[in-house]
Amino acid sequence: MDIRERRNILVTRRNPDSKLEYVSSMAGHMSVSDNMERSAVTLRYVPDKVILDPAAFGVYLDALGTLTWESLEDVAAVILNDINNELIARWVQVSIVAPDKIHPGVDSHQVLLEDHQPNWDNPGLLSRLKLS
């Protein structure tokens, strides 16, 4: 699957009120490698002009699960870049959590990536969020 095919899965709709700043959250699961249980993926973003169709996010995660990934960090970076490209959100956060004790001697493995548009800041809104 090439980058355009992957990103075309991320169907968007017009933001119902682009003057409001609010956080939209979605969570799902995907396979990161053949030998592990599905990893939990959480997407949170402050929309600008468009919002992500929730069903499309599930299809997107399923499509990503058919690909081979070197690490959680790799897939998290791809998700962040795809979301940034398709939604152009004011702020976006991607979190991926591997199943507990999947790596010998490691109790947990989580990746958290975040990005925002230049000059965008709303600490009051983001301070209400719990770290996922």
Sequence and secondary structure as in RCSB ss.txt:
>XXXX:A:sequence
MDIRERRNILVTRRNPDSKLEYVSSMAGHMSVSDNMERSAVTLRYVPDKVILDPAAFGVYLDALGTLTWESLEDV
AAVILNDINNELIARWVQVSIVAPDKIHPGVDSHQVLLEDHQPNWDNPGLLSRLKLS
>XXXX:A:secstr
  HHHHHHT  EEE S TTS   EEEEEEE SSTTS  EEEEEEEE SSEEE HHHHHHHHHHHTTS  S HHHH
HHHHHHHHHHHH  SEEEEEEE  TT BTTBS  EEEEEEE TT   HHHHTTS   
